[in-house]
């Protein structure tokens, strides 16, 4: 198992093995030994704090098995694990044995504590004669530590069918210390349902996800991707869902379309989500309930408030899509629910961090698409819950939060925005900043774009940046400033695209708002092959256009 760090990050042997498996294979249940490598879904870690983290793996001999059980034997399997200070495992500091059970799809969650703060660790698993790939993780700094820097990246929206997960590979090569996934980790659609112009380059296995078996199979198909495995193996993750982990645009107990079985579907999706993510036992689902909002402290440098804007929200006031909706300003409506909102405001009051970072799913700043007097906004975003947004914004101001930053996914494009108390008055004070990452693949290739030509930036002058390529955002957080690089890929419908920085923004300590530090010139027109497969509209428009 002696490997170089480069091999750890970019190795693709596991993915190559998975690619050879028959599509949709279902293996008859048996109780014998593990015939082949069961670590086809890779390894992961998550939810780090100053003295520990979660280690994860899930055993699957046949990841695409239709019953969702990965072709595993119908018996528990003992899984050994090791934690080391070095990638060659010469200095093992912890080891143990866990049990992967069939009722949990043979997933394993090892929740460790008592480790040294601010340290890099390496881990691996063993099942019978098989040994997993090596993963790298780390603990957060000590609670009193305030120096140093944090390399943090955030991502969202990885639709398997719309392209290859090269962005995950490029992210792994950047070697961040912490990765946030802000939702739409997987998509629920059956093959030939959610198509990009020019056709999808690869397909989902199985039907639209509705049952536990469906969700387990879908998660396994995604986890079997070598590029995604590389990103999981390079750093600990903090994950939250958006809608597609369950169903498009769901709101608490209300499905997108009438469905008498929605709550059973929700419970199945929650169970599969936990089984496939490096989450602590505090997030074990109980039927249709799952505790996902939580807080992580990175010393005194940063506090991450991870929100769940799906499970507790009021239903969209006027349906989905862009509407001039009276319900959007109803003070009784909430996108977080009262309990989560109180938890967040209390976190602001207690915070002593230099940076308070809110990791969440949908666009926070106002995005009016109407140049006239009407206010036409996305009802699936915070624009559909204006009073909820105002209470939280006033909450961080009242608490004296030093540097509030909102991180967002969902909309399949890069955006950057100044945050206001009064978005209708361009001269009102700036009270924070929002950074929005594009999708990993959702929407297809996209195209480079000049922000100055987007009408939203004229109608909403607090919106500072837009780009319609796929990619991710890499940040460097220090005591003095937060720097954000908007990374983009020129294409995703074929593999192995390069990644480059399209623009960079900085936020100075105690100076709310953004200033641009770098902008790459607009790319020339894409090749004919890319012009023939443009991206679909961003998710807010897709909500209206989807059949």
TILO-648483 format. One record per residue (C-alpha): residue number from 0; x, y, z; residue in three letters. Coordinates in steps of 0.25 Angstrom, whole numbers, m for minus. Example, Ala and Ser with C-alpha at 12.3 -4.5 7.8 and 13.67 -1.06 7.14 Angstrom:
<k 0 east 49 north m18 up 31 r ALA>
<k 1 east 55 north m4 up 29 r SER>
This chain:
<k 0 east 0 north 0 up 0 r UNK>
<k 1 east 12 north 9 up m1 r UNK>
<k 2 east 7 north 21 up m10 r UNK>
<k 3 east 12 north 34 up m14 r UNK>
<k 4 east 3 north 46 up m11 r UNK>
<k 5 east 1 north 48 up m26 r UNK>
<k 6 east m3 north 34 up m27 r UNK>
<k 7 east m13 north 36 up m16 r UNK>
<k 8 east m19 north 48 up m23 r UNK>
<k 9 east m20 north 44 up m38 r UNK>
<k 10 east m20 north 29 up m38 r UNK>
<k 11 east m31 north 23 up m45 r UNK>
<k 12 east m29 north 8 up m44 r UNK>
<k 13 east m42 north 6 up m36 r UNK>
<k 14 east m50 north 14 up m46 r UNK>
<k 15 east m45 north 5 up m57 r UNK>
<k 16 east m49 north m7 up m50 r UNK>
<k 17 east m63 north m2 up m48 r UNK>
<k 18 east m64 north 2 up m63 r UNK>
<k 19 east m63 north m13 up m66 r UNK>
<k 20 east m75 north m17 up m58 r UNK>
<k 21 east m87 north m21 up m66 r UNK>
<k 22 east m98 north m9 up m66 r UNK>
<k 23 east m109 north m12 up m57 r UNK>
<k 24 east m103 north m25 up m52 r UNK>
<k 25 east m111 north m32 up m41 r UNK>
<k 26 east m104 north m43 up m33 r UNK>
<k 27 east m112 north m54 up m26 r UNK>
<k 28 east m111 north m53 up m11 r UNK>
<k 29 east m101 north m62 up m5 r UNK>
<k 30 east m93 north m63 up 8 r UNK>
<k 31 east m79 north m67 up 4 r UNK>
<k 32 east m66 north m60 up 3 r UNK>
<k 33 east m63 north m47 up m4 r UNK>
<k 34 east m59 north m52 up m18 r UNK>
<k 35 east m54 north m39 up m23 r UNK>
<k 36 east m50 north m25 up m18 r UNK>
<k 37 east m61 north m19 up m10 r UNK>
<k 38 east m55 north m5 up m9 r UNK>
<k 39 east m61 north m1 up m23 r UNK>
<k 40 east m68 north 12 up m17 r UNK>
<k 41 east m55 north 17 up m11 r UNK>
<k 42 east m53 north 24 up 3 r UNK>
<k 43 east m56 north 37 up 9 r UNK>
<k 44 east m55 north 45 up 22 r UNK>
<k 45 east m64 north 57 up 27 r UNK>
<k 46 east m69 north 66 up 38 r UNK>
<k 47 east m55 north 69 up 44 r UNK>
<k 48 east m53 north 76 up 57 r UNK>
<k 49 east m41 north 78 up 66 r UNK>
<k 50 east m40 north 64 up 71 r UNK>
<k 51 east m46 north 55 up 61 r UNK>
<k 52 east m54 north 52 up 48 r UNK>
<k 53 east m62 north 42 up 41 r UNK>
<k 54 east m56 north 31 up 32 r UNK>
<k 55 east m65 north 25 up 22 r UNK>
<k 56 east m66 north 13 up 12 r UNK>
<k 57 east m77 north 4 up 6 r UNK>
<k 58 east m74 north m10 up 1 r UNK>
<k 59 east m80 north m13 up m13 r UNK>
<k 60 east m75 north m25 up m22 r UNK>
<k 61 east m85 north m20 up m32 r UNK>
<k 62 east m88 north m6 up m31 r UNK>
<k 63 east m99 north m5 up m41 r UNK>
<k 64 east m107 north m17 up m35 r UNK>
<k 65 east m122 north m14 up m37 r UNK>
<k 66 east m126 north m17 up m22 r UNK>
<k 67 east m116 north m7 up m17 r UNK>
<k 68 east m108 north m16 up m9 r UNK>
<k 69 east m96 north m16 up m18 r UNK>
<k 70 east m95 north m31 up m20 r UNK>
<k 71 east m91 north m33 up m6 r UNK>
<k 72 east m93 north m46 up 3 r UNK>
<k 73 east m105 north m46 up 12 r UNK>
<k 74 east m96 north m46 up 24 r UNK>
<k 75 east m89 north m36 up 32 r UNK>
<k 76 east m74 north m33 up 28 r UNK>
<k 77 east m63 north m29 up 38 r UNK>
<k 78 east m56 north m17 up 32 r UNK>
<k 79 east m42 north m14 up 38 r UNK>
<k 80 east m37 north 1 up 38 r UNK>
<k 81 east m24 north 8 up 41 r UNK>
<k 82 east m21 north 22 up 43 r UNK>
<k 83 east m6 north 27 up 41 r UNK>
<k 84 east 2 north 40 up 42 r UNK>
<k 85 east 8 north 36 up 28 r UNK>
<k 86 east 3 north 30 up 15 r UNK>
<k 87 east 12 north 18 up 16 r UNK>
<k 88 east 6 north 14 up 29 r UNK>
<k 89 east 19 north 13 up 36 r UNK>
<k 90 east 13 north 21 up 48 r UNK>
<k 91 east m1 north 16 up 51 r UNK>
<k 92 east m7 north 23 up 62 r UNK>
<k 93 east m21 north 16 up 62 r UNK>
<k 94 east m27 north 3 up 57 r UNK>
<k 95 east m39 north m5 up 59 r UNK>
<k 96 east m50 north m13 up 53 r UNK>
<k 97 east m64 north m9 up 49 r UNK>
<k 98 east m76 north m17 up 44 r UNK>
<k 99 east m82 north m15 up 30 r UNK>
<k 100 east m96 north m20 up 31 r UNK>
<k 101 east m106 north m23 up 20 r UNK>
<k 102 east m117 north m15 up 26 r UNK>
<k 103 east m108 north m2 up 24 r UNK>
<k 104 east m104 north m6 up 10 r UNK>
<k 105 east m90 north m11 up 16 r UNK>
<k 106 east m86 north 4 up 19 r UNK>
<k 107 east m77 north 7 up 30 r UNK>
<k 108 east m76 north 20 up 38 r UNK>
<k 109 east m64 north 21 up 48 r UNK>
<k 110 east m65 north 33 up 57 r UNK>
<k 111 east m52 north 36 up 63 r UNK>
<k 112 east m48 north 46 up 74 r UNK>
<k 113 east m36 north 48 up 83 r UNK>
<k 114 east m27 north 52 up 72 r UNK>
<k 115 east m17 north 63 up 71 r UNK>
<k 116 east m22 north 76 up 66 r UNK>
<k 117 east m18 north 82 up 52 r UNK>
<k 118 east m12 north 69 up 47 r UNK>
<k 119 east m12 north 62 up 34 r UNK>
<k 120 east m15 north 47 up 35 r UNK>
<k 121 east m16 north 36 up 25 r UNK>
<k 122 east m26 north 24 up 26 r UNK>
<k 123 east m30 north 11 up 19 r UNK>
<k 124 east m39 north m1 up 21 r UNK>
<k 125 east m37 north m16 up 20 r UNK>
<k 126 east m48 north m26 up 17 r UNK>
<k 127 east m44 north m41 up 17 r UNK>
<k 128 east m32 north m41 up 7 r UNK>
<k 129 east m35 north m28 up 1 r UNK>
<k 130 east m29 north m14 up 4 r UNK>
<k 131 east m36 north m1 up 0 r UNK>
<k 132 east m29 north 11 up m6 r UNK>
<k 133 east m23 north 21 up 3 r UNK>
<k 134 east m30 north 34 up 7 r UNK>
<k 135 east m24 north 47 up 13 r UNK>
<k 136 east m32 north 55 up 24 r UNK>
<k 137 east m29 north 65 up 35 r UNK>
<k 138 east m34 north 70 up 48 r UNK>
<k 139 east m38 north 85 up 50 r UNK>
<k 140 east m28 north 94 up 58 r UNK>
<k 141 east m30 north 95 up 73 r UNK>
<k 142 east m41 north 103 up 78 r UNK>
<k 143 east m32 north 114 up 82 r UNK>
<k 144 east m23 north 114 up 70 r UNK>
<k 145 east m25 north 127 up 61 r UNK>
<k 146 east m13 north 127 up 52 r UNK>
<k 147 east m10 north 120 up 39 r UNK>
<k 148 east m18 north 119 up 26 r UNK>
<k 149 east m29 north 109 up 21 r UNK>
<k 150 east m30 north 104 up 7 r UNK>
<k 151 east m45 north 102 up 5 r UNK>
<k 152 east m52 north 98 up m7 r UNK>
<k 153 east m67 north 97 up m10 r UNK>
<k 154 east m75 north 90 up m21 r UNK>
<k 155 east m90 north 86 up m25 r UNK>
<k 156 east m98 north 80 up m35 r UNK>
<k 157 east m92 north 68 up m41 r UNK>
<k 158 east m102 north 62 up m51 r UNK>
<k 159 east m95 north 49 up m56 r UNK>
<k 160 east m102 north 48 up m69 r UNK>
<k 161 east m98 north 63 up m73 r UNK>
<k 162 east m83 north 61 up m74 r UNK>
<k 163 east m71 north 55 up m68 r UNK>
<k 164 east m66 north 58 up m53 r UNK>
<k 165 east m53 north 64 up m58 r UNK>
<k 166 east m55 north 76 up m49 r UNK>
<k 167 east m55 north 67 up m37 r UNK>
<k 168 east m41 north 62 up m42 r UNK>
<k 169 east m36 north 76 up m44 r UNK>
<k 170 east m41 north 79 up m30 r UNK>
<k 171 east m33 north 68 up m24 r UNK>
<k 172 east m21 north 72 up m31 r UNK>
<k 173 east m22 north 86 up m24 r UNK>
<k 174 east m21 north 78 up m11 r UNK>
<k 175 east m30 north 86 up m2 r UNK>
<k 176 east m31 north 84 up 13 r UNK>
<k 177 east m46 north 84 up 13 r UNK>
<k 178 east m57 north 82 up 3 r UNK>
<k 179 east m72 north 86 up 4 r UNK>
<k 180 east m82 north 80 up m5 r UNK>
<k 181 east m94 north 89 up m5 r UNK>
<k 182 east m105 north 80 up m11 r UNK>
<k 183 east m109 north 72 up m23 r UNK>
<k 184 east m99 north 62 up m21 r UNK>
<k 185 east m107 north 52 up m29 r UNK>
<k 186 east m119 north 53 up m38 r UNK>
<k 187 east m132 north 45 up m37 r UNK>
<k 188 east m136 north 44 up m52 r UNK>
<k 189 east m137 north 32 up m61 r UNK>
<k 190 east m129 north 31 up m74 r UNK>
<k 191 east m134 north 40 up m85 r UNK>
<k 192 east m142 north 49 up m75 r UNK>
<k 193 east m133 north 61 up m73 r UNK>
<k 194 east m125 north 63 up m86 r UNK>
<k 195 east m115 north 74 up m90 r UNK>
<k 196 east m116 north 79 up m105 r UNK>
<k 197 east m108 north 69 up m113 r UNK>
<k 198 east m111 north 58 up m104 r UNK>
<k 199 east m105 north 53 up m91 r UNK>
<k 200 east m91 north 47 up m92 r UNK>
<k 201 east m94 north 36 up m81 r UNK>
<k 202 east m107 north 30 up m75 r UNK>
<k 203 east m113 north 27 up m61 r UNK>
<k 204 east m115 north 12 up m58 r UNK>
<k 205 east m129 north 9 up m53 r UNK>
<k 206 east m142 north 16 up m52 r UNK>
<k 207 east m145 north 29 up m46 r UNK>
<k 208 east m141 north 28 up m31 r UNK>
<k 209 east m153 north 25 up m22 r UNK>
<k 210 east m149 north 13 up m13 r UNK>
<k 211 east m137 north 10 up m4 r UNK>
<k 212 east m132 north 0 up m15 r UNK>
<k 213 east m133 north 11 up m25 r UNK>
<k 214 east m125 north 22 up m17 r UNK>
<k 215 east m115 north 12 up m12 r UNK>
<k 216 east m112 north 8 up m27 r UNK>
<k 217 east m111 north 22 up m31 r UNK>
<k 218 east m102 north 26 up m20 r UNK>
<k 219 east m93 north 14 up m24 r UNK>
<k 220 east m93 north 18 up m39 r UNK>
<k 221 east m88 north 32 up m35 r UNK>
<k 222 east m78 north 27 up m24 r UNK>
<k 223 east m72 north 17 up m34 r UNK>
<k 224 east m67 north 29 up m43 r UNK>
<k 225 east m52 north 30 up m41 r UNK>
<k 226 east m51 north 45 up m42 r UNK>
<k 227 east m61 north 47 up m30 r UNK>
<k 228 east m53 north 36 up m22 r UNK>
<k 229 east m41 north 45 up m24 r UNK>
<k 230 east m48 north 57 up m18 r UNK>
<k 231 east m53 north 49 up m7 r UNK>
<k 232 east m39 north 43 up m4 r UNK>
<k 233 east m32 north 56 up m3 r UNK>
<k 234 east m38 north 64 up 8 r UNK>
<k 235 east m50 north 63 up 18 r UNK>
<k 236 east m64 north 67 up 13 r UNK>
<k 237 east m75 north 75 up 19 r UNK>
<k 238 east m88 north 71 up 11 r UNK>
<k 239 east m102 north 77 up 11 r UNK>
<k 240 east m113 north 73 up 1 r UNK>
<k 241 east m122 north 81 up m8 r UNK>
<k 242 east m134 north 76 up m15 r UNK>
<k 243 east m129 north 65 up m25 r UNK>
<k 244 east m124 north 56 up m14 r UNK>
<k 245 east m138 north 53 up m12 r UNK>
<k 246 east m147 north 60 up m23 r UNK>
<k 247 east m147 north 73 up m31 r UNK>
<k 248 east m151 north 85 up m23 r UNK>
<k 249 east m157 north 77 up m11 r UNK>
<k 250 east m161 north 86 up 1 r UNK>
<k 251 east m162 north 79 up 14 r UNK>
<k 252 east m174 north 69 up 13 r UNK>
<k 253 east m178 north 75 up m1 r UNK>
<k 254 east m174 north 68 up m14 r UNK>
<k 255 east m172 north 75 up m27 r UNK>
<k 256 east m184 north 68 up m32 r UNK>
<k 257 east m195 north 61 up m24 r UNK>
<k 258 east m190 north 48 up m19 r UNK>
<k 259 east m197 north 40 up m8 r UNK>
<k 260 east m184 north 32 up m6 r UNK>
<k 261 east m175 north 44 up m4 r UNK>
<k 262 east m172 north 42 up 10 r UNK>
<k 263 east m167 north 28 up 8 r UNK>
<k 264 east m159 north 33 up m3 r UNK>
<k 265 east m153 north 43 up 6 r UNK>
<k 266 east m150 north 33 up 17 r UNK>
<k 267 east m143 north 24 up 6 r UNK>
<k 268 east m135 north 36 up 1 r UNK>
<k 269 east m130 north 40 up 15 r UNK>
<k 270 east m126 north 26 up 18 r UNK>
<k 271 east m118 north 24 up 6 r UNK>
<k 272 east m112 north 38 up 7 r UNK>
<k 273 east m106 north 35 up 21 r UNK>
<k 274 east m101 north 21 up 17 r UNK>
<k 275 east m93 north 28 up 5 r UNK>
<k 276 east m88 north 40 up 12 r UNK>
<k 277 east m77 north 42 up 23 r UNK>
<k 278 east m87 north 47 up 34 r UNK>
<k 279 east m86 north 46 up 49 r UNK>
<k 280 east m96 north 38 up 56 r UNK>
<k 281 east m104 north 50 up 60 r UNK>
<k 282 east m109 north 50 up 45 r UNK>
<k 283 east m114 north 36 up 46 r UNK>
<k 284 east m128 north 38 up 40 r UNK>
<k 285 east m141 north 34 up 47 r UNK>
<k 286 east m152 north 32 up 37 r UNK>
<k 287 east m154 north 45 up 30 r UNK>
<k 288 east m146 north 53 up 39 r UNK>
<k 289 east m131 north 55 up 38 r UNK>
<k 290 east m122 north 65 up 45 r UNK>
<k 291 east m113 north 71 up 35 r UNK>
<k 292 east m111 north 86 up 39 r UNK>
<k 293 east m99 north 86 up 48 r UNK>
<k 294 east m87 north 95 up 51 r UNK>
<k 295 east m72 north 93 up 50 r UNK>
<k 296 east m61 north 101 up 56 r UNK>
<k 297 east m48 north 103 up 49 r UNK>
<k 298 east m40 north 109 up 61 r UNK>
<k 299 east m43 north 123 up 63 r UNK>
<k 300 east m41 north 126 up 48 r UNK>
<k 301 east m55 north 121 up 43 r UNK>
<k 302 east m68 north 116 up 47 r UNK>
<k 303 east m76 north 108 up 37 r UNK>
<k 304 east m91 north 108 up 39 r UNK>
<k 305 east m97 north 97 up 29 r UNK>
<k 306 east m111 north 99 up 26 r UNK>
<k 307 east m123 north 91 up 21 r UNK>
<k 308 east m132 north 99 up 13 r UNK>
<k 309 east m141 north 88 up 8 r UNK>
<k 310 east m146 north 79 up 20 r UNK>
<k 311 east m153 north 91 up 28 r UNK>
<k 312 east m157 north 101 up 18 r UNK>
<k 313 east m171 north 106 up 15 r UNK>
<k 314 east m175 north 102 up 1 r UNK>
<k 315 east m172 north 111 up m10 r UNK>
<k 316 east m182 north 122 up m10 r UNK>
<k 317 east m186 north 123 up m24 r UNK>
<k 318 east m180 north 110 up m30 r UNK>
<k 319 east m166 north 109 up m36 r UNK>
<k 320 east m159 north 118 up m46 r UNK>
<k 321 east m158 north 133 up m47 r UNK>
<k 322 east m171 north 140 up m42 r UNK>
<k 323 east m176 north 153 up m37 r UNK>
<k 324 east m181 north 146 up m24 r UNK>
<k 325 east m188 north 153 up m12 r UNK>
<k 326 east m185 north 141 up m3 r UNK>
<k 327 east m170 north 144 up m5 r UNK>
<k 328 east m171 north 155 up 5 r UNK>
<k 329 east m180 north 149 up 15 r UNK>
<k 330 east m173 north 150 up 29 r UNK>
<k 331 east m179 north 137 up 34 r UNK>
<k 332 east m171 north 129 up 23 r UNK>
<k 333 east m158 north 123 up 25 r UNK>
<k 334 east m148 north 115 up 17 r UNK>
<k 335 east m141 north 109 up 29 r UNK>
<k 336 east m152 north 107 up 39 r UNK>
<k 337 east m153 north 114 up 52 r UNK>
<k 338 east m144 north 104 up 60 r UNK>
<k 339 east m132 north 105 up 50 r UNK>
<k 340 east m133 north 120 up 49 r UNK>
<k 341 east m132 north 121 up 64 r UNK>
<k 342 east m120 north 112 up 64 r UNK>
<k 343 east m113 north 120 up 53 r UNK>
<k 344 east m116 north 133 up 60 r UNK>
<k 345 east m111 north 128 up 73 r UNK>
<k 346 east m98 north 123 up 66 r UNK>
<k 347 east m96 north 137 up 61 r UNK>
<k 348 east m97 north 143 up 75 r UNK>
<k 349 east m87 north 132 up 81 r UNK>
<k 350 east m77 north 133 up 70 r UNK>
<k 351 east m63 north 138 up 72 r UNK>
<k 352 east m58 north 134 up 59 r UNK>
<k 353 east m51 north 143 up 49 r UNK>
<k 354 east m60 north 138 up 38 r UNK>
<k 355 east m74 north 133 up 39 r UNK>
<k 356 east m77 north 124 up 27 r UNK>
<k 357 east m91 north 120 up 23 r UNK>
<k 358 east m91 north 108 up 15 r UNK>
<k 359 east m105 north 106 up 8 r UNK>
<k 360 east m112 north 102 up m5 r UNK>
<k 361 east m120 north 113 up m12 r UNK>
<k 362 east m117 north 127 up m17 r UNK>
<k 363 east m117 north 137 up m5 r UNK>
<k 364 east m116 north 151 up m11 r UNK>
<k 365 east m128 north 157 up m19 r UNK>
<k 366 east m128 north 153 up m34 r UNK>
<k 367 east m139 north 161 up m40 r UNK>
<k 368 east m140 north 158 up m55 r UNK>
<k 369 east m150 north 170 up m58 r UNK>
<k 370 east m145 north 184 up m61 r UNK>
<k 371 east m158 north 190 up m59 r UNK>
<k 372 east m166 north 192 up m46 r UNK>
<k 373 east m170 north 177 up m44 r UNK>
<k 374 east m161 north 169 up m36 r UNK>
<k 375 east m159 north 155 up m43 r UNK>
<k 376 east m151 north 146 up m35 r UNK>
<k 377 east m148 north 131 up m33 r UNK>
<k 378 east m158 north 125 up m23 r UNK>
<k 379 east m149 north 113 up m20 r UNK>
<k 380 east m138 north 122 up m15 r UNK>
<k 381 east m137 north 132 up m3 r UNK>
<k 382 east m144 north 142 up m12 r UNK>
<k 383 east m157 north 134 up m9 r UNK>
<k 384 east m155 north 136 up 6 r UNK>
<k 385 east m151 north 150 up 7 r UNK>
<k 386 east m154 north 152 up 22 r UNK>
<k 387 east m146 north 140 up 25 r UNK>
<k 388 east m134 north 146 up 18 r UNK>
<k 389 east m136 north 159 up 25 r UNK>
<k 390 east m137 north 153 up 39 r UNK>
<k 391 east m124 north 145 up 37 r UNK>
<k 392 east m117 north 157 up 31 r UNK>
<k 393 east m121 north 166 up 42 r UNK>
<k 394 east m117 north 155 up 52 r UNK>
<k 395 east m103 north 155 up 48 r UNK>
<k 396 east m102 north 170 up 48 r UNK>
<k 397 east m109 north 170 up 62 r UNK>
<k 398 east m99 north 160 up 67 r UNK>
<k 399 east m87 north 168 up 62 r UNK>
<k 400 east m82 north 156 up 53 r UNK>
<k 401 east m69 north 161 up 48 r UNK>
<k 402 east m69 north 155 up 34 r UNK>
<k 403 east m81 north 148 up 29 r UNK>
<k 404 east m80 north 140 up 16 r UNK>
<k 405 east m91 north 132 up 9 r UNK>
<k 406 east m86 north 120 up 0 r UNK>
<k 407 east m97 north 115 up m10 r UNK>
<k 408 east m99 north 105 up m21 r UNK>
<k 409 east m111 north 101 up m29 r UNK>
<k 410 east m111 north 110 up m41 r UNK>
<k 411 east m101 north 104 up m50 r UNK>
<k 412 east m93 north 116 up m52 r UNK>
<k 413 east m82 north 124 up m44 r UNK>
<k 414 east m87 north 137 up m38 r UNK>
<k 415 east m82 north 147 up m27 r UNK>
<k 416 east m90 north 157 up m20 r UNK>
<k 417 east m90 north 168 up m10 r UNK>
<k 418 east m101 north 166 up 1 r UNK>
<k 419 east m110 north 177 up 5 r UNK>
<k 420 east m121 north 180 up 15 r UNK>
<k 421 east m129 north 188 up 4 r UNK>
<k 422 east m126 north 182 up m10 r UNK>
<k 423 east m135 north 192 up m16 r UNK>
<k 424 east m126 north 203 up m12 r UNK>
<k 425 east m112 north 202 up m19 r UNK>
<k 426 east m106 north 212 up m10 r UNK>
<k 427 east m110 north 204 up 3 r UNK>
<k 428 east m98 north 199 up 11 r UNK>
<k 429 east m92 north 185 up 8 r UNK>
<k 430 east m93 north 176 up 19 r UNK>
<k 431 east m87 north 163 up 14 r UNK>
<k 432 east m83 north 155 up 2 r UNK>
<k 433 east m88 north 143 up m6 r UNK>
<k 434 east m80 north 133 up m14 r UNK>
<k 435 east m87 north 124 up m23 r UNK>
<k 436 east m81 north 112 up m30 r UNK>
<k 437 east m85 north 106 up m43 r UNK>
<k 438 east m88 north 92 up m45 r UNK>
<k 439 east m78 north 80 up m47 r UNK>
<k 440 east m86 north 76 up m59 r UNK>
<k 441 east m101 north 80 up m58 r UNK>
<k 442 east m105 north 87 up m71 r UNK>
<k 443 east m94 north 82 up m80 r UNK>
<k 444 east m82 north 89 up m85 r UNK>
<k 445 east m87 north 103 up m83 r UNK>
<k 446 east m79 north 115 up m90 r UNK>
<k 447 east m70 north 126 up m86 r UNK>
<k 448 east m77 north 139 up m84 r UNK>
<k 449 east m75 north 153 up m81 r UNK>
<k 450 east m82 north 157 up m68 r UNK>
<k 451 east m85 north 171 up m74 r UNK>
<k 452 east m94 north 166 up m84 r UNK>
<k 453 east m103 north 158 up m74 r UNK>
<k 454 east m116 north 167 up m71 r UNK>
<k 455 east m117 north 162 up m57 r UNK>
<k 456 east m104 north 170 up m54 r UNK>
<k 457 east m111 north 183 up m59 r UNK>
<k 458 east m124 north 181 up m52 r UNK>
<k 459 east m117 north 176 up m39 r UNK>
<k 460 east m104 north 185 up m37 r UNK>
<k 461 east m100 north 177 up m25 r UNK>
<k 462 east m98 north 165 up m34 r UNK>
<k 463 east m83 north 166 up m37 r UNK>
<k 464 east m79 north 154 up m46 r UNK>
<k 465 east m85 north 143 up m55 r UNK>
<k 466 east m79 north 132 up m63 r UNK>
<k 467 east m87 north 120 up m70 r UNK>
<k 468 east m76 north 110 up m70 r UNK>
<k 469 east m75 north 97 up m61 r UNK>
<k 470 east m65 north 97 up m50 r UNK>
<k 471 east m63 north 100 up m35 r UNK>
<k 472 east m58 north 110 up m25 r UNK>
<k 473 east m45 north 110 up m17 r UNK>
<k 474 east m43 north 119 up m6 r UNK>
<k 475 east m31 north 123 up 3 r UNK>
<k 476 east m36 north 128 up 17 r UNK>
<k 477 east m26 north 135 up 26 r UNK>
<k 478 east m28 north 145 up 37 r UNK>
<k 479 east m26 north 157 up 28 r UNK>
<k 480 east m35 north 153 up 16 r UNK>
<k 481 east m42 north 142 up 8 r UNK>
<k 482 east m38 north 140 up m6 r UNK>
<k 483 east m47 north 132 up m16 r UNK>
<k 484 east m43 north 127 up m29 r UNK>
<k 485 east m54 north 123 up m39 r UNK>
<k 486 east m49 north 111 up m46 r UNK>
<k 487 east m55 north 107 up m59 r UNK>
<k 488 east m54 north 96 up m70 r UNK>
<k 489 east m56 north 98 up m85 r UNK>
<k 490 east m64 north 86 up m86 r UNK>
<k 491 east m70 north 74 up m79 r UNK>
<k 492 east m76 north 65 up m89 r UNK>
<k 493 east m63 north 59 up m92 r UNK>
<k 494 east m53 north 55 up m81 r UNK>
<k 495 east m40 north 61 up m77 r UNK>
<k 496 east m42 north 76 up m79 r UNK>
<k 497 east m33 north 86 up m73 r UNK>
<k 498 east m37 north 95 up m62 r UNK>
<k 499 east m33 north 110 up m60 r UNK>
<k 500 east m36 north 122 up m52 r UNK>
<k 501 east m47 north 131 up m59 r UNK>
<k 502 east m47 north 141 up m48 r UNK>
<k 503 east m43 north 144 up m34 r UNK>
<k 504 east m49 north 152 up m23 r UNK>
<k 505 east m44 north 156 up m9 r UNK>
<k 506 east m52 north 160 up 3 r UNK>
<k 507 east m44 north 168 up 13 r UNK>
<k 508 east m45 north 166 up 28 r UNK>
<k 509 east m56 north 176 up 34 r UNK>
<k 510 east m59 north 181 up 20 r UNK>
<k 511 east m72 north 175 up 15 r UNK>
<k 512 east m73 north 173 up 0 r UNK>
<k 513 east m64 north 168 up m12 r UNK>
<k 514 east m53 north 174 up m20 r UNK>
<k 515 east m48 north 167 up m32 r UNK>
<k 516 east m33 north 163 up m32 r UNK>
<k 517 east m32 north 156 up m45 r UNK>
<k 518 east m40 north 154 up m58 r UNK>
<k 519 east m36 north 145 up m70 r UNK>
<k 520 east m40 north 150 up m84 r UNK>
<k 521 east m52 north 144 up m90 r UNK>
<k 522 east m49 north 131 up m97 r UNK>
<k 523 east m51 north 131 up m113 r UNK>
<k 524 east m63 north 125 up m118 r UNK>
<k 525 east m63 north 110 up m115 r UNK>
<k 526 east m61 north 99 up m125 r UNK>
<k 527 east m72 north 94 up m134 r UNK>
<k 528 east m74 north 82 up m126 r UNK>
<k 529 east m76 north 90 up m114 r UNK>
<k 530 east m85 north 100 up m121 r UNK>
<k 531 east m94 north 88 up m125 r UNK>
<k 532 east m97 north 84 up m110 r UNK>
<k 533 east m100 north 97 up m102 r UNK>
<k 534 east m103 north 97 up m88 r UNK>
<k 535 east m118 north 97 up m83 r UNK>
<k 536 east m123 north 109 up m75 r UNK>
<k 537 east m119 north 110 up m61 r UNK>
<k 538 east m127 north 102 up m51 r UNK>
<k 539 east m137 north 113 up m47 r UNK>
<k 540 east m141 north 114 up m62 r UNK>
<k 541 east m141 north 99 up m63 r UNK>
<k 542 east m151 north 98 up m52 r UNK>
<k 543 east m161 north 104 up m61 r UNK>
<k 544 east m157 north 98 up m74 r UNK>
<k 545 east m155 north 83 up m69 r UNK>
<k 546 east m167 north 74 up m74 r UNK>
